[in-house]
Amino acid sequence: MAILKALVFDLDDTLYPEASYVRSGFHAVAEWFGRCSILPADAVFERLWSAHLRGERGRTFDDLLAAAQVAPGRVQVADLVRIYRSHEPDISLFPGMAALLDEARLRSMRIAIISDGFLEAQQHKVLALGLARWADPILLTDAWGREFWKPHARAFEQAQEACRASAGEIVYIGDNPGKDFQAPHALGWNSIHLVMPGQGPAVRVVSPARSQARGIKELRALLFGPGA
């Protein structure tokens, strides 16, 4: 890998485990919903979390409302979605990630973040993780509209300009070969697929990364050299 000047990271399941955000959001929903129904908050959370662990997606809140005894019209799915997306998450970086980011800054590398997802939720994640300590720019693609989510190149082009680095001096680190690596490859960047415990289910590979790191130790070796 060429001498690096800039590291560009994905957010969810790359810098922190996204399951922890889901768990945090379900706790927030459960606390709120427990005040609106006969179901206690802990029972609501267990129902939501168990459904998530079974791989159920998309109708989790619909199924909760169907099972709970709530006056018609008193609670809508949109209310639960709003609580989930607007809550202040209880999340942390993957162990060892903060030290890696610190080391990159000590080596005078620029750090940027590109993340899809609903804007309000992503903004809360960024604040909860304290990412402004390391990263500039932090590009949340939903600020431009969903059509600019990955694999659209706009955020990658903006990150390269902000980092003042050539294509060969940038590496993109992400977890999702279904959408993460197409745009950076088209721009001539290098890329690393970071594999961490507890990441979401495997996705269809569209554009595999140039390298793969299984854990922070391997990622550090790829970025800074095996003897760094």
N, C-alpha and C positions, 0 to 999 in steps of 0.2 A: 504494500500500500504506500502511495506517495506521502510526502510530508503533509500533515494535516494542519489546516488553519481553522477549520470550523466543523463542529459536530451538530447535526440536526436530528432531533429526537421526535418520534411519535410520543404520545402521552399515555393513553389507556393500554394497559398490559405491557408497556415498555418501561416507563418510569415507575409505575406503581401497579399493584394487582387490581384490575377492574372489579373483581368479585368483591373486594372490600368496599367499593363505592356502592355496589348493588346492595350489599348487606346494610350499609349505613342508611341508604335511601329507604329500604324496607323498614328499618327501625323507626325512621321519621314518619313514614306512612302509618305504621302500626300504632304509634303513640297518638297520632291525630285521629285515626279511624276508631281507635278504642273508645274515644269520647263520644262517638256518633252512633255506636251500635252496642248490642248486648255482649259482643265478643271482647274479652280483655285484650290488651295490647300484646301480651306475650303470645297469645293464641293466634292473633292476626299475623304477627311476625313469623311464627313457625309455619303457618299455612303458606305465606309468600315465599319464604326461604326454601321450604321443602319442594315447592313447585319449581323454583329456580334450579335446585340440585337435580331434579328429574329432567332438566333440559327444556322445561316448558317456557315458551316465550310468546309475547304478543297479546295473550288474553289473561294474564295473571290477575290484573285488577278487575276485569270483567267477571272472572270466576269468583273472586272474593265477594263482590257485591251480590252475586247470585246466591252465595252460600250464607250471607249475613242477613239478619233481620233488620233492615233499615227502611224507614218510611220512604215511600216512593218520591223521588225527586229531591230528597234531602241530600244525598251524596251522589255525585256523578263520577264516572271514570276520569273525566277531565280534572276533577278536584284532586284525585289521588296522583295523577300524573304531575300536576302543578306542585304538590307537596314534595314529590320525589325529585323533581328537577331543581327546585328552589332551595332545598335543604342545605345546610352547611355540613359538608361531609366529614366524617371521622376516618381519614385515610392517611397513609404514610408511604413514602418511597420504598421500593424494594430494598432490603438490607444490602448495604454496600454501595448503593447508587449515589448517595450524597457524597461519599468519599471520592467516587470516580468523577463526579461533576466538579468537586473542589480541585482535584488533580488536574483536570482539563483546564480550569481557569488559571491555575498556577503555571501551566505550560503556555499561557497566553492564547489558548484556543477560544474562539467565539463559540457560543452555544445558542442554538435556536430550537424552538419547539413548533411543530405543526400538528394540529389536532382537529379532527372532525367531531361531530356531535352537537347536540342542541346548545346554543351559545350560553345561556344562563348556567346550565349544568357545568359546562367546561370552565367557565369563569370561576365558579365556586371551587372546582378542583384545583385550578391554578393557585388560588389564594390559600386553600387548605394545605397544599404541598410547599408553599413558599418558593415557587419556581422563579420568581423575579430576582431572587438572590443570585441565580446563575445565568438565566436565559434572557436574551434580547436579540431578536424579537421573539415574541410568543404569538403565533399566528393561529387564530381560531377561525377556521374556514367558514363556519356558519354565519359569521359577521357579514359575509358577502352573499350568502344564500346557499342553499343545499347544492345547487348546480356546481359550486366551487369546492365541494368535498373531494377528497382523493377518489380517483387518480388525477383530478384536474391539476394542471401544472402551476396555476397562479401563485399559490403559497410558496412553492419551491423556488420559483423565479424571484419572488420577493425576498425570501430568506437568503438566497445567494447574493443578491444585491446588497442587502443589509450587512451581511458578513464580510463583504469586500474580498471574496475569495474566488479563485477560478474553479472550474468544475472538478479538476483533479485534486483540489485541496479540501474538498468537502466529502464527508461520509454521512449517509442517512441511516439511522438505527430505528428499526421498527419490528413489529411482531406479526404483521398480517401480510403474507405474500399474495393475498387476493387483491390488494389495492395499494399497498404501501410503496412498492418499488418501481412501478411503471414510470411515473413522472421523473423521479431522480435519475433513473437509467437513461431516459430520453435526453436529459440535460448533460449526461456524461459523468454523473456522480458515482462514487463508490457506494456500497451499501452493506449492511450487516443485519441479518435476521437474528434478533435476540430471543432465545428460548428460555423461559423462566417457569418455575413450578407454579401451578395454579392459574396459568393463563386460560383464556377461553377456549372453546372447542376449535379443532382444526378447521381451516377453511380451504376451499379449492385454490390450488396454487396457479396464479396467473403469471406472475413474474418473480421467480426466485431471486433472493439476494445474492450478491457476489460471494459473501461469506456468511457463516453461521457461528454464533457464540452461544454456548450452553452455560449460561450463568455469567455473573459479573466478572469473575476471575478471567474467563476466556475473553470477554469483551474488553477488559483492560489490556490483555496481552495483544489483541488485535489493534487497539488504538495506540498504545504507547510502546509496544514492543515486548517480547517475552522476558527480557531482563530488566524491564523498567521498574 
